[in-house]
Amino acid sequence: KPTEITESNSQELNNIALVTDLRSIIEQGKRQAYAAINASMITTYWNVGKRIVEEEQHGEARAEYGKQLLVMLAKELRVDYGDNFSERNLRYYRQFYLYFSDLEIWNSRVPNLTWTHFRHLLRIDEEKVRLWYMNEASTQLWSTRELERNINTQYYHRLLANQKDKSAEVVDVNAEISHEDKQLEFVKNPVVAEYLGLKPNRDFVESDLEDAIIK
């Protein structure tokens, strides 16, 4: 009957619209969860680095005291918090604070960068160059792999050398990577898993990740 067909089609369209709305809600929630995890990680590591630097300043022989301090801290913290707080990583956190000492300024300018982004940036000694890569990575939405590749290939210096050439090559080595892939890259990162308290070398189901985020 025409009336039944119309009602059936209408219900089907309503179902499609409902599913579309729910997908949008779920994806938005996931993005917010990723952003919250990332912001928490970066702020935590920055504060850890800040506290270490403050403590080192009390030592009479700063270099030797700092070395002993990191060994002691790593020994204590790894028991409860895993390899994210190894001696090597504690050095990164200390360097992170020294390179990006104004938390409010850089965090408000580049809120979309992850800790892995900053790890790559810590390799750059020259502040001007480091800040350029940081801003470009944020505004151009570079993945961590894109940032690493651009640093390794001296993208900044190549642009300077070719500044008169309007057709200078723009590096976009991972343009084929979808937004979903970039999200999964962040979630599957062992640093993130460690930070959330998930044990390494195992497969995670969605409920594991949800529980860790909530905690």
ABEGO torsion letter per residue (X at the ends): XAAAAAAAAAAAAAAAAAAAAAAAAAAAAAAAAAAAAAAAAAAAAAAAAAAAAAAAAABABAAAAAAAAAAAAAAAAAAAAEAAABAAAAAAAAAAAAABABAAAAAAABAABBAAAAAAAAABABAAAAAAAAAAAAAAGBBAAAAAAAAAAGAAAAAAAAAABAABBBBBAAAABBAAAAAAAAAABAAAAAAAGBBBGBBBBAAAAAAAAAX
